[in-house]
Amino acid sequence: MSRSPWFAILLSLLTASLPAQAQDWGQWGRSPQHTNATNAVGQTASRRLADVIYDPFANAEKTDPSSGGDLLVHYQVPLLDGDSVFMEFKSGAFTGIQHWETQLWSEKRLKWVRGRLREQWSFTSDWKPVPHGDFGNGPSWEPVFHAVLSGKYIYIPGAGGSVFKLTKNDGRRVARITPFGPALDPHTFLSGPITADAKGNIYYNVLKLDAGHPWDADVVNAWLVKVMPNRTVLTATYASLTPGAPAGRDPCLGVFNSADLPFPPNPNAVPPSVTCGSQRPGLNVAPALAPDGTIYTLAVAHLSNRSSYLVAANSDLTPKWTSSLRDRLHDGCNVLLPPNGQPGGCRVGAATGVDPAQNRPGAGRVLDDSSASPVVAPDGAIFYGAFTRYNYYQGHLMKWSPDGEFLAAYPFGWDDTPAIFVHGGTYSLLTKDNQYGGVGSYCDDEAVCPSDRTATNPSFPEGYFMTRLSSDLEVEWRWQNSNPLSCARDPHGQVSCVADHPEGFEWCVNAPAVDKKGVVYSNSEDGNLYVIRPDGTLREHFFLNLALGAAYTPLAIAQDGRIYAQNDGHLFVLGK
């Protein structure tokens, strides 16, 4: 395909927008557009060059009664700058998942010295995550602490919606930026990664929660924040950014009662209403920046996550447009689900395509246990990995035009920020693509929604893929991880394995990485880093360590091609 003029212009703008430090990996998704792509060529993952523990509580977090044996923690991407790597480290006391606030979060600079990573400085923040909640109603997985590199500085999350500005070379504190005043409110939280643009501006989300009822009372307020290099601060409330969205006490459409399964109760049924709650940012969302200065973020009704919006703001934080995630999806009953009346299917007579829980077109949902963030493609399109329950918990990758028109969706998107590979006048998206087993199609009642999807829905079996999609979200190739082996490494480095996963392991990474040649790097829940060629064939894999649910962990690729991966609370550096 020849390169079209519009694509060349937009690609040049995109490249020009990248700050100098983005030649390495300075933030979530590497660039302000969050494309998870580098102009470097990744090395062969044939040797472990470093192994550094940054979360000493990993084993305690996995064995906590609330964890189900998984490591339900979102971690910062390793931030790379020349021969240095900046990474979060945890300390303090672990007193249970439901009281994660007793931990401490630090940022450390490590540097390669004589072939080993050596600590250069450490800075302990007073940042705390929002309080623990429940799946779908506040976070049950530990939220992310995420710094950003910008020029000579590193910006680190602080308490009360504040940010610390440090010189990245020596960790010297330059300033504490307090957009909401010097009195740091313990119920005001910086949520999600900080984003930096080419001019040295930084952007992040803040929300203030009710002190006694953070998740069942309305949010007190929420803001998008912009801090300029001279420390001038702009803020905009999410209420101002989402004109026309339901207000805090307005009714939103709820879901049917489980006593009425299978759904919908009848072809014309309407579920009861619930209180919406005010719009506020999705937790763990990093604002994305288009080359023209447009800021993209995700808003969600605090008490009803089926009322969510993709938000576009101008560079001065005035609203540009909003686009609802509601009623966008038409692939529920009789489409992605078994035929009506069959196990896993909707009730006989249900309209084709509806979400059975609401009996209307499906809504992309912004869940607080996700870390998906918007991605801006070279043609200006915006992608976001939303949650949907009715297709076996898989969610949808949703696409919008630069003016907010919803264009398409692919039926996987849960907790996923895809990578973008530019080639031949177009681009492709690299995404994990888990076809989960062990969960019901749209409900948790084994009699109505059997968890064995292979037996009840042979056309849509369990399987775990890394998928390359075209810019129009059509499949270009899929590589399946069919490894059945659970492996463990003993203290002497010996690896032993047991075949106990006949369908393979899910891809649990929240952001794969792609290099200049289109080679994809991604963690799997089986403890391996997989490297997949541009034609969709496996190049190599390297075993790190098995830890189920431990790979909600983005990767980074340095300019020298070293691969910085994470697993089980360890930072691993791989190369040749």
Backbone hydrogen bonds, N-H to C=O, Kabsch-Sander energy under -0.5 kcal/mol:
donor,donor_aa,acceptor,acceptor_aa,energy
8,A,4,S,-2.1
9,I,5,P,-2.2
10,L,6,W,-2.3
11,L,7,F,-2.7
12,S,8,A,-2.1
13,L,9,I,-2.0
14,L,10,L,-2.5
15,T,11,L,-2.6
16,A,12,S,-2.4
17,S,13,L,-1.3
18,L,15,T,-1.3
22,A,19,P,-1.4
23,Q,20,A,-1.9
24,D,21,Q,-1.8
25,W,80,L,-1.8
26,G,30,R,-0.7
30,R,27,Q,-2.5
31,S,29,G,-2.0
34,H,31,S,-1.8
36,N,29,G,-2.7
37,A,29,G,-0.5
38,T,514,V,-1.8
42,G,40,A,-0.6
43,Q,561,G,-3.3
46,S,44,T,-1.9
46,S,575,G,-1.4
47,R,575,G,-1.8
49,L,47,R,-0.7
49,L,573,V,-3.4
50,A,573,V,-1.3
52,V,571,L,-2.6
54,Y,52,V,-0.6
54,Y,569,G,-2.5
55,D,569,G,-1.8
58,A,55,D,-1.3
61,E,57,F,-2.9
62,K,58,A,-2.0
63,T,59,N,-1.8
64,D,60,A,-0.8
67,S,64,D,-2.1
68,G,64,D,-0.6
69,G,62,K,-0.7
69,G,64,D,-0.5
70,D,67,S,-1.3
71,L,548,L,-1.6
72,L,70,D,-1.1
73,V,71,L,-1.7
74,H,142,E,-2.0
75,Y,552,Y,-1.2
79,L,86,F,-2.7
80,L,25,W,-2.7
80,L,78,P,-0.5
81,D,84,S,-2.4
84,S,81,D,-1.8
85,V,110,L,-2.6
86,F,79,L,-3.0
87,M,108,K,-2.0
89,F,106,S,-2.5
90,K,54,Y,-2.8
91,S,104,L,-2.2
93,A,102,T,-1.8
95,T,93,A,-0.7
99,H,96,G,-1.8
100,W,97,I,-1.0
102,T,99,H,-1.5
103,Q,100,W,-1.7
104,L,91,S,-2.3
105,W,125,S,-0.5
106,S,89,F,-2.9
107,E,123,F,-2.5
108,K,87,M,-2.4
109,R,121,W,-2.0
110,L,85,V,-3.2
110,L,108,K,-0.6
111,K,118,R,-2.5
112,W,83,D,-2.4
113,V,111,K,-0.6
113,V,116,R,-3.5
116,R,113,V,-1.4
118,R,111,K,-3.1
118,R,116,R,-0.6
120,Q,109,R,-3.4
121,W,109,R,-1.1
123,F,107,E,-2.4
125,S,105,W,-2.6
125,S,123,F,-0.5
127,W,157,P,-0.5
133,G,139,P,-4.1
134,D,137,N,-2.2
137,N,134,D,-3.3
137,N,138,G,-0.9
142,E,72,L,-2.2
146,H,144,V,-0.5
148,V,155,Y,-1.7
149,L,26,G,-2.6
150,S,153,Y,-2.8
153,Y,150,S,-2.2
154,I,166,L,-2.6
155,Y,148,V,-2.6
156,I,164,F,-2.5
158,G,162,S,-2.5
160,G,188,T,-0.8
161,G,158,G,-0.7
162,S,159,A,-1.7
163,V,177,I,-2.0
164,F,156,I,-3.1
165,K,175,A,-3.0
166,L,154,I,-2.7
166,L,164,F,-0.6
167,T,172,R,-2.4
168,K,152,K,-2.4
171,G,167,T,-2.2
174,V,165,K,-3.1
174,V,172,R,-0.6
175,A,165,K,-1.6
177,I,163,V,-3.2
178,T,176,R,-0.6
181,G,178,T,-1.7
184,L,182,P,-0.9
185,D,183,A,-0.8
188,T,185,D,-1.7
189,F,207,L,-3.0
191,S,189,F,-0.6
191,S,205,N,-2.1
192,G,144,V,-0.6
194,I,146,H,-0.9
195,T,203,Y,-2.6
197,D,201,N,-2.3
200,G,197,D,-1.4
202,I,227,V,-2.5
203,Y,195,T,-2.5
204,Y,225,V,-1.8
205,N,191,S,-0.7
206,V,223,W,-2.3
207,L,189,F,-2.0
208,K,221,N,-3.0
209,L,187,H,-2.5
217,A,213,H,-1.3
220,V,208,K,-2.0
221,N,208,K,-1.3
223,W,206,V,-3.0
224,L,236,A,-2.7
225,V,204,Y,-3.0
226,K,234,L,-2.8
227,V,202,I,-2.5
228,M,232,T,-2.8
231,R,228,M,-2.6
234,L,226,K,-2.8
236,A,224,L,-2.0
238,Y,222,A,-2.1
241,L,237,T,-1.3
242,T,238,Y,-1.0
245,A,242,T,-1.9
250,D,247,A,-1.3
252,C,274,V,-3.5
254,G,272,P,-2.4
256,F,357,A,-1.7
260,D,257,N,-2.5
261,L,258,S,-1.4
269,A,266,N,-2.0
274,V,252,C,-3.1
276,C,250,D,-2.9
277,G,248,G,-2.2
280,R,300,V,-1.8
282,G,298,L,-1.7
285,V,282,G,-1.4
288,A,296,Y,-2.6
289,L,32,P,-2.4
290,A,294,T,-2.7
293,G,290,A,-2.2
295,I,313,A,-2.9
296,Y,288,A,-3.2
297,T,311,V,-2.0
299,A,309,Y,-2.7
300,V,280,R,-2.7
301,A,304,S,-0.6
301,A,307,S,-2.3
302,H,278,S,-2.4
303,L,276,C,-2.2
304,S,301,A,-1.2
307,S,304,S,-1.8
308,S,306,R,-0.6
309,Y,299,A,-2.6
310,L,323,S,-2.7
311,V,297,T,-3.0
311,V,309,Y,-0.6
312,A,321,W,-2.9
313,A,295,I,-2.7
314,N,318,T,-3.1
317,L,314,N,-2.3
320,K,312,A,-2.7
321,W,312,A,-1.7
323,S,310,L,-2.3
325,L,308,S,-2.7
327,D,361,P,-0.7
328,R,325,L,-0.7
328,R,362,G,-1.4
329,L,362,G,-1.9
332,G,353,G,-1.8
333,C,354,V,-2.4
334,N,338,P,-0.8
335,V,332,G,-2.3
336,L,331,D,-1.5
336,L,332,G,-0.8
337,L,332,G,-1.5
341,G,346,C,-3.0
342,Q,339,P,-2.2
344,G,448,V,-2.6
345,G,342,Q,-2.7
346,C,338,P,-0.6
347,R,263,F,-2.4
350,A,347,R,-2.1
353,G,333,C,-3.3
354,V,351,A,-1.2
355,D,360,R,-2.7
358,Q,355,D,-1.6
359,N,355,D,-2.6
360,R,355,D,-0.8
362,G,329,L,-2.4
364,G,325,L,-2.2
365,R,387,F,-2.2
366,V,305,N,-1.0
367,L,365,R,-0.8
370,S,367,L,-1.3
375,V,383,F,-2.3
376,V,33,Q,-2.0
377,A,375,V,-0.6
377,A,381,A,-3.0
380,G,377,A,-2.2
382,I,400,W,-2.2
383,F,375,V,-2.4
384,Y,398,M,-2.1
385,G,416,D,-0.5
386,A,384,Y,-1.0
386,A,396,H,-2.5
387,F,365,R,-2.9
392,Y,389,R,-0.6
392,Y,441,S,-2.5
393,Y,389,R,-1.4
394,Q,391,N,-1.2
395,G,388,T,-1.4
396,H,386,A,-1.9
397,L,410,Y,-2.6
397,L,412,F,-0.5
398,M,384,Y,-3.1
398,M,396,H,-0.7
399,K,408,A,-2.4
400,W,382,I,-2.6
401,S,405,E,-2.5
404,G,401,S,-2.1
407,L,399,K,-3.1
408,A,399,K,-1.1
410,Y,397,L,-2.1
412,F,410,Y,-2.0
413,G,394,Q,-2.7
414,W,394,Q,-2.1
416,D,413,G,-1.2
417,T,510,N,-2.2
419,A,430,L,-2.1
420,I,35,T,-2.4
421,F,428,S,-2.7
422,V,420,I,-0.5
423,H,426,T,-2.3
426,T,423,H,-2.3
428,S,421,F,-2.4
429,L,469,L,-2.6
430,L,419,A,-2.8
431,T,429,L,-0.5
431,T,467,T,-2.5
433,D,465,F,-2.3
435,Q,433,D,-0.5
435,Q,463,G,-3.2
436,Y,434,N,-1.0
438,G,451,S,-1.5
439,V,451,S,-0.7
446,E,444,D,-0.7
448,V,445,D,-0.8
449,C,445,D,-3.7
453,R,451,S,-1.5
456,T,452,D,-1.6
457,N,453,R,-2.1
460,F,457,N,-2.3
463,G,435,Q,-1.9
465,F,433,D,-1.7
466,M,479,W,-2.6
467,T,431,T,-2.9
467,T,465,F,-0.5
468,R,477,W,-2.8
469,L,429,L,-3.0
469,L,467,T,-0.5
470,S,474,E,-3.0
471,S,427,Y,-0.6
473,L,470,S,-2.2
476,E,468,R,-3.5
477,W,468,R,-1.4
479,W,466,M,-3.0
480,Q,478,R,-0.5
481,N,464,Y,-3.0
482,S,480,Q,-1.0
486,S,498,V,-3.4
487,C,485,L,-0.6
488,A,496,S,-2.3
490,D,494,Q,-2.9
493,G,490,D,-2.6
496,S,488,A,-2.3
498,V,486,S,-2.3
500,D,484,P,-1.5
500,D,498,V,-1.2
501,H,484,P,-2.1
504,G,501,H,-2.1
508,C,506,E,-0.7
509,V,523,N,-0.8
513,A,521,Y,-2.3
514,V,36,N,-2.0
515,D,519,V,-2.2
516,K,40,A,-2.9
518,G,515,D,-1.8
520,V,532,I,-2.6
521,Y,513,A,-2.9
522,S,530,Y,-2.1
524,S,528,N,-1.9
525,E,506,E,-2.6
527,G,524,S,-1.9
529,L,542,F,-2.7
530,Y,522,S,-3.0
530,Y,528,N,-0.6
531,V,540,E,-2.7
532,I,520,V,-2.5
533,R,537,T,-3.2
536,G,533,R,-2.0
539,R,531,V,-3.0
540,E,531,V,-1.4
542,F,529,L,-2.2
544,L,527,G,-3.4
545,N,527,G,-0.8
547,A,525,E,-0.6
550,A,547,A,-2.1
553,T,551,A,-2.1
555,L,511,A,-1.2
556,A,564,Y,-1.7
558,A,562,R,-2.5
561,G,558,A,-1.8
563,I,574,L,-2.6
564,Y,556,A,-3.1
564,Y,562,R,-0.5
565,A,563,I,-0.7
565,A,572,F,-2.8
567,N,570,H,-1.9
570,H,567,N,-1.7
571,L,52,V,-3.6
572,F,565,A,-3.2
572,F,570,H,-0.6
573,V,50,A,-2.1
574,L,563,I,-2.8
574,L,572,F,-0.5
575,G,47,R,-2.1
